Amino acid sequence: MELKDDFSKSLNTQLFKLISEVAKSYGMQAYVIGGFVRDHLLDRKNKKDIDIVAIGSGIELAKAVQKKLKGAKPVKVFKTFGTAVIEWNQLDVEFVGSRKESYSDETRNPQVESGTLEDDQNRRDFSINALAVSLNLENFGELLDPFNGISDLKQKIIRTPLDPDLTYSDDPLRMLRAIRFATQLNFVIEEKSLAAITKNTARINIISKERIVDELTKILAAKKPSHGFLLLEKTGLLKHVLPELIALKGVDEFEGQRHKDNFYHTLEVVDNLCPNSNNIWLRWAALLHDIGKASAKKFIPNSGWTFHNHEFIGSKMIYKIFKRLKMPLNDKMKYVQKMVSMSSRPIIIAEDHVTDSAIRRLLFDAGPFIDDLITLCEADITTKNPKRFDRYHNNFKIVREKIISIEEKDHLRNFQPPISGEIIMKYFGIKPSREIGKIKESIKEAILDGEIPNKFEPAFEKMKEEGKKIGLKADE
């Protein structure tokens, strides 16, 4: 791998020059360290986070830099962690004093004391994140690589600077970070490091659920999330963070009939989805779309393996998973529930003759998320039979075309009934009652069945017809 190792242009900016000058005036040394250096070497687009380590007070240096940096927002100080952040020009520049750390068994929060640059590099999680570049005038732009991070970058290896067993035991979040970086960068976790992760999996339970979900989400946001989830399963971490996925693993055989391994199928679906959608919540839905299959699995003689009602079961499981992982119990969760509960609907339509009525009902139920649902279902086509693969995709093409045609005519994506309860009450001179709901339901069904268009006039006539059936008369 060729590395972009010239820092002259990337450091020749207003920000880095100013940090260099201010650090010198305060008698400090300063270095840019971690992700910015790594991503520059990989010629990888940086996420707009820059870490500065100061030999001295990082908070003091941040405040001094902010005063001279035009357009910088007030410094955010985090005294507990000894850090300070400047928001400037869409960048988050974090300053920290060099330090050394020690840990206890009960928490990943270390005991911290001042240290040298070497101490600070020792505490870094991986060799590729321990790379530092000097911002000091005497050796400005010099790369400091005490753990052969450059070699690991070239060989695409994730390796800890110090003993991996101690590194992961001290801060178990690093196990997820190792897998996340391996997934994002398409790197391999070094053998001793992988063994140490496997040994320390139970330590992940001291990590907050929010931190765990953040790493899982970053794995899902990668180009090929299966890389990460296979490592999570291989090391044993997955059973601690998402046991519902582990329950999908394995193939049962009865009377010579087998079903597919739904764990590996799920990962294939997620990978299939990624080139077509960056919607992270749709990716979560893809990851969880079959979780109901473990409990729904049943063998029926002369029929084979079935997973009846697994979509409904899976959608009910979403709330428990989100609550346990302290994920948002809001519209994001409801979106994932809807995708999971409806994940087979378009497939069933695509298998049969695609009727306008079926498309209307699909549009009505999926609402504004119809495109996401179809994208998920297309990703769910994992058959290795070329003819079946082509047939499904051709049928989905027909489904998409019919959706466009019917949506233009009936406007069901954000369905609003053309006849309100107020109109019904006024016309028949009645008060709120069950009859109003019956009439509205009949109008809705007539629209979805294609008996009448989704327009006021035909719906009004349908209202009068249904009212007459149940003995209502127009209020003269």
C-alpha positions in Angstrom: 0.0 0.0 0.0 1.3 3.4 -1.0 1.1 5.9 1.9 0.7 9.7 1.5 3.5 10.6 3.9 4.1 14.2 3.0 2.6 16.4 5.8 4.0 19.7 4.5 0.7 20.7 2.7 -1.7 19.4 5.3 0.1 21.2 8.1 0.8 24.4 6.2 -2.5 25.9 7.3 -3.7 28.8 9.5 -4.7 26.4 12.3 -1.6 24.3 12.6 0.7 27.3 12.3 -1.2 29.1 15.0 -1.1 26.2 17.3 2.7 25.9 16.7 3.2 29.6 17.5 1.0 29.7 20.6 2.6 26.5 22.0 6.0 28.0 21.6 5.0 31.3 23.3 3.7 29.2 26.3 6.8 27.1 26.5 4.9 24.0 25.4 5.3 21.3 22.8 2.4 20.3 20.7 1.6 17.4 18.3 -1.2 16.3 16.1 -2.0 12.7 16.8 -4.3 9.8 16.0 -7.0 9.8 13.4 -6.0 12.9 11.4 -2.5 11.5 10.9 -3.7 8.0 10.1 -6.3 9.2 7.6 -3.8 11.6 5.9 -1.4 8.7 5.4 -4.1 6.6 3.9 -5.3 9.6 1.8 -8.7 9.0 3.4 -11.2 11.7 3.8 -11.0 12.9 7.4 -14.1 13.2 9.5 -13.3 16.7 10.5 -11.9 15.7 14.0 -8.4 16.8 14.9 -6.6 15.7 18.1 -3.8 17.8 19.6 -1.7 16.6 22.4 0.2 19.2 24.4 3.2 18.5 26.8 1.5 20.6 29.5 -2.1 21.8 29.9 -4.2 21.1 26.8 -7.0 23.2 28.2 -4.6 26.2 28.6 -3.3 25.8 25.1 -6.9 25.5 23.7 -8.0 28.7 25.4 -4.9 30.6 24.1 -5.4 29.3 20.5 -9.1 30.1 20.5 -8.4 33.8 21.4 -6.3 34.2 18.2 -8.3 31.9 15.9 -10.7 34.1 14.0 -14.2 32.7 13.8 -13.6 30.1 16.5 -16.5 29.3 18.9 -15.9 29.5 22.7 -13.8 26.7 24.1 -15.7 23.7 25.5 -13.9 22.5 28.6 -14.2 19.0 30.0 -12.3 19.2 33.2 -13.0 15.6 34.2 -11.1 14.4 31.2 -8.6 17.2 31.0 -9.7 18.1 27.5 -10.9 21.1 25.6 -12.6 21.4 22.2 -12.6 24.3 19.7 -15.2 24.4 17.0 -13.8 26.2 14.0 -14.5 26.1 10.3 -16.6 22.9 10.6 -13.7 21.3 12.5 -13.7 19.9 16.1 -10.2 20.4 17.4 -9.6 18.6 20.7 -6.7 19.5 22.9 -5.5 17.3 25.7 -2.4 17.3 27.9 -0.1 14.3 27.5 -0.8 11.7 30.1 -0.4 8.2 31.3 -3.2 6.0 32.6 -3.9 3.2 34.9 -7.1 1.1 35.2 -9.2 -0.9 37.7 -11.4 -4.0 36.9 -14.7 -2.3 37.4 -14.6 0.6 35.0 -13.0 1.7 31.7 -12.4 5.2 33.1 -8.7 5.4 34.0 -6.8 7.1 36.7 -4.9 9.8 34.9 -1.7 11.7 35.6 0.5 13.9 33.5 3.1 12.2 31.3 5.4 12.5 28.4 4.5 12.2 24.7 5.8 8.6 24.9 3.4 7.9 27.8 0.5 9.4 25.7 1.4 7.2 22.7 1.6 4.1 25.0 -2.0 4.7 26.1 -3.4 4.7 22.5 -5.5 1.8 21.4 -3.7 0.8 18.2 -0.3 1.4 16.6 -2.0 3.1 13.6 -3.6 5.6 16.1 -0.4 6.3 18.0 1.2 8.1 15.1 2.0 11.7 15.9 3.3 14.7 13.9 5.3 17.5 15.5 3.9 21.0 15.5 7.1 22.4 17.1 9.2 24.8 15.1 12.5 22.8 15.5 11.0 19.7 13.8 7.7 20.8 12.4 6.1 18.1 10.3 8.2 15.2 11.6 6.4 11.9 12.0 6.8 10.1 15.3 6.1 6.4 15.0 7.3 4.4 18.1 5.2 1.3 17.4 5.7 0.8 13.7 2.2 2.1 12.8 3.5 2.9 9.3 4.3 -0.7 8.8 0.9 -1.8 10.1 -0.8 0.7 7.8 1.1 -0.8 4.8 0.3 -4.3 5.8 -3.3 -3.4 6.7 -3.0 -4.7 10.3 -4.8 -3.7 13.5 -2.4 -4.2 16.4 -2.2 -2.7 19.9 1.0 -0.8 20.9 1.3 -2.8 24.2 0.2 -6.2 25.4 -3.2 -6.8 23.8 -4.6 -8.7 26.7 -3.9 -5.8 29.0 -5.1 -3.3 26.4 -8.5 -4.9 26.0 -9.0 -5.8 29.6 -8.2 -2.2 30.7 -10.6 -0.7 28.2 -13.0 -3.3 26.7 -14.4 -0.7 24.3 -11.2 -1.1 22.3 -12.4 -4.6 21.3 -15.3 -3.1 19.4 -13.1 -0.3 18.1 -10.6 -2.9 16.7 -13.4 -4.6 14.9 -14.8 -1.3 13.7 -11.5 -0.1 12.3 -10.9 -3.5 10.6 -14.3 -3.1 9.0 -14.0 0.5 8.0 -10.4 0.1 6.6 -10.7 -3.5 5.4 -7.8 -4.4 7.7 -6.9 -7.7 9.5 -6.8 -7.9 13.3 -3.4 -9.3 14.3 -3.5 -12.8 15.6 -2.5 -12.1 19.2 -4.9 -9.2 19.3 -7.8 -11.4 18.0 -7.0 -14.0 20.7 -7.0 -11.3 23.4 -10.4 -10.1 22.3 -11.8 -13.6 22.4 -10.4 -14.0 25.9 -11.8 -10.8 27.2 -15.3 -10.7 25.6 -17.1 -10.8 29.0 -15.4 -7.5 29.9 -17.6 -5.7 27.3 -20.4 -5.8 29.9 -18.8 -2.9 31.8 -19.2 -0.7 28.8 -22.2 1.6 28.5 -24.8 0.6 26.1 -24.6 3.9 24.3 -20.9 3.4 23.6 -21.6 -0.1 22.3 -24.4 1.0 20.0 -22.1 3.8 18.7 -19.5 1.3 17.6 -22.1 -1.1 16.1 -23.6 1.8 14.1 -20.2 2.7 12.8 -19.7 -0.9 11.7 -23.1 -0.8 10.0 -22.2 2.4 8.2 -19.1 0.7 6.6 -19.1 -0.4 3.0 -19.2 -4.1 4.0 -20.7 -4.5 7.5 -20.5 -8.3 7.3 -16.7 -8.1 7.9 -17.4 -6.6 11.3 -20.3 -8.8 12.3 -18.4 -12.0 11.3 -15.5 -10.8 13.6 -18.0 -10.1 16.4 -19.4 -13.6 16.1 -16.0 -15.2 15.7 -14.6 -13.6 18.9 -17.8 -14.2 21.0 -18.6 -10.5 21.4 -21.9 -10.8 19.4 -23.5 -13.0 22.0 -23.0 -10.3 24.6 -24.2 -7.3 22.5 -26.8 -8.8 20.1 -27.7 -12.4 21.1 -30.8 -12.3 18.9 -28.5 -12.6 15.9 -26.6 -15.5 17.3 -29.9 -17.3 17.7 -30.3 -17.2 13.9 -27.0 -19.2 13.4 -27.1 -22.8 12.4 -29.0 -25.1 10.1 -31.5 -27.7 11.2 -32.3 -30.9 9.2 -35.4 -33.0 9.5 -36.6 -35.8 7.2 -33.7 -34.8 4.8 -34.9 -31.2 4.6 -32.8 -28.3 5.6 -33.3 -24.5 5.8 -30.7 -21.8 5.1 -28.5 -20.3 7.9 -30.4 -17.2 8.7 -27.4 -15.5 10.4 -25.2 -15.6 7.2 -28.3 -14.7 5.1 -28.8 -11.7 7.3 -25.3 -10.4 6.8 -25.6 -11.0 3.0 -28.8 -8.9 3.0 -27.0 -6.0 4.9 -24.1 -6.1 2.5 -26.6 -6.1 -0.5 -28.3 -3.1 0.9 -25.3 -0.9 1.5 -24.5 0.1 -2.1 -28.1 1.3 -2.5 -28.8 3.1 0.8 -26.8 5.1 3.4 -29.8 5.3 5.6 -28.4 3.9 8.9 -31.8 3.0 10.3 -32.6 1.0 7.1 -29.3 -0.8 7.7 -30.4 -1.5 11.3 -33.7 -2.8 9.9 -31.8 -5.1 7.4 -29.7 -6.4 10.3 -32.8 -7.2 12.4 -35.3 -8.1 9.7 -35.2 -11.9 10.4 -34.7 -11.9 14.2 -38.2 -13.4 14.6 -37.2 -16.5 12.7 -35.5 -18.2 15.6 -38.7 -18.5 17.6 -41.0 -18.9 14.6 -39.1 -21.8 13.1 -41.2 -25.0 12.7 -41.1 -28.1 10.6 -44.3 -29.2 9.0 -44.4 -32.7 7.5 -44.9 -32.8 3.7 -44.3 -29.1 3.6 -40.9 -28.4 5.2 -39.5 -25.7 7.3 -41.6 -22.6 7.9 -41.1 -19.3 9.7 -44.7 -18.3 9.8 -45.4 -14.8 11.3 -41.7 -14.1 11.9 -42.1 -10.5 10.7 -44.7 -9.8 13.3 -42.6 -11.5 16.0 -39.5 -9.7 14.9 -41.1 -6.3 15.0 -42.3 -6.9 18.5 -38.7 -7.8 19.5 -37.4 -4.4 18.2 -38.7 -2.5 21.2 -37.0 -4.8 23.7 -33.7 -4.6 21.8 -33.8 -0.9 21.5 -34.7 -0.5 25.2 -31.9 -2.9 26.3 -29.3 -1.1 24.2 -30.6 2.4 25.2 -31.4 3.2 21.6 -34.0 5.9 20.8 -37.5 4.7 21.5 -39.0 7.2 19.1 -39.8 7.5 15.4 -36.5 5.8 14.5 -37.5 2.7 16.4 -41.0 2.8 14.9 -39.4 3.1 11.4 -37.3 0.0 12.1 -40.4 -1.9 13.4 -42.3 -1.0 10.3 -39.6 -2.2 8.0 -39.2 -5.5 9.9 -43.0 -6.1 10.1 -43.4 -5.4 6.3 -40.2 -7.0 5.1 -41.9 -9.8 3.3 -44.9 -7.9 1.9 -43.3 -6.8 -1.4 -41.7 -10.2 -1.9 -45.1 -11.9 -1.7 -46.5 -9.4 -4.2 -43.5 -10.0 -6.5 -44.0 -13.8 -6.3 -47.7 -13.6 -7.4 -49.4 -11.6 -10.1 -48.9 -8.0 -9.2 -52.4 -6.6 -8.8 -53.2 -2.9 -8.5 -55.1 -3.6 -5.3 -52.1 -5.3 -3.7 -49.9 -2.3 -4.6 -52.5 0.2 -3.2 -52.5 -1.6 0.1 -48.8 -1.8 0.2 -48.6 2.0 -0.5 -51.2 2.7 2.2 -49.4 0.6 4.8 -45.8 1.6 4.0 -46.7 5.3 3.5 -43.6 7.5 2.9 -41.3 4.6 3.5 -42.3 2.6 0.4 -39.1 3.2 -1.5 -37.0 2.1 1.5 -39.1 -1.0 1.9 -38.6 -2.1 -1.7 -34.9 -1.4 -1.4 -34.7 -3.7 1.7 -36.7 -6.4 -0.1 -34.5 -6.3 -3.2 -31.5 -6.7 -0.9 -33.2 -9.7 0.6 -32.9 -11.6 -2.7 -29.9 -13.9 -1.9 -30.8 -16.9 -4.0 -27.8 -18.3 -5.9 -30.1 -19.6 -8.7 -29.6 -17.1 -11.6 -33.1 -17.6 -13.1 -34.8 -17.1 -9.7 -32.6 -14.1 -9.0 -33.5 -12.4 -12.3 -37.2 -13.3 -12.0 -37.4 -11.6 -8.6 -35.6 -8.5 -9.7 -37.7 -8.2 -12.8 -40.9 -8.6 -10.7 -39.6 -5.9 -8.3 -39.1 -3.7 -11.3 -42.8 -4.2 -12.2 -43.7 -3.4 -8.6 -41.8 -0.2 -8.7 -43.4 0.9 -12.0 -46.9 0.1 -10.7 -46.2 2.1 -7.5 -45.3 5.1 -9.6 -48.4 4.8 -11.8 -50.8 4.2 -8.9 -49.2 6.9 -6.7 -49.7 9.4 -9.5 -53.4 8.5 -9.7 -54.4 7.8 -6.1 -51.9 9.6 -3.9 -51.7 6.9 -1.3 -48.1 7.4 -0.1 -49.4 9.9 2.6 -53.0 8.8 2.6 -55.5 11.2 4.0 -59.2 10.1 3.7 -61.1 12.4 1.3 -64.1 12.3 3.6 -63.7 13.4 7.2 -65.8 12.5 10.2 -67.0 16.0 10.4 -68.4 15.8 6.8 -70.2 12.5 7.7 -71.7 13.9 10.9 -72.9 17.1 9.1 -74.4 15.3 6.2 -76.3 12.7 8.3 -76.9 15.0 11.2 -75.4 12.6 13.7 -73.0 12.8 16.7 -69.7 10.9 17.0 -70.5 7.2 16.8 -69.3 3.8 15.5 -71.2 4.4 12.3 -68.8 7.1 11.3 -65.9 4.7 11.6 -67.7 2.1 9.5 -68.4 4.5 6.7 -64.8 5.8 6.7 -63.5 2.2 6.6 -65.8 1.4 3.7 -64.5 4.4 1.7 -60.9 3.5 2.4 -61.4 -0.2 1.4 -63.2 1.0 -1.8 -60.2 3.2 -2.7 -57.7 0.5 -1.9 -59.7 -2.1 -4.0 -59.8 0.3 -6.9 -63.6 0.6 -6.8 -63.4 4.4 -6.6 -60.5 6.9 -7.1 -59.0 8.7 -4.1 -61.0 11.9 -4.8 -63.7 13.8 -2.9 -66.7 13.4 -5.3 -66.7 9.6 -5.7 -65.9 9.2 -2.0 -68.8 11.4 -1.1 -71.2 9.3 -3.2 -69.7 6.2 -1.5 -70.4 7.8 1.9 -74.1 8.3 1.0 -74.4 4.7 -0.3 -72.8 3.3 2.9 -74.9 5.5 5.1 -78.0 4.3 3.4 -77.0 0.7 4.0 -76.9 1.2 7.8 -80.1 3.1 7.9 -78.8 6.7 7.9 -80.6 9.5 6.1 -79.4 12.9 4.9 -80.1 15.7 7.4 -82.6 18.0 5.6 
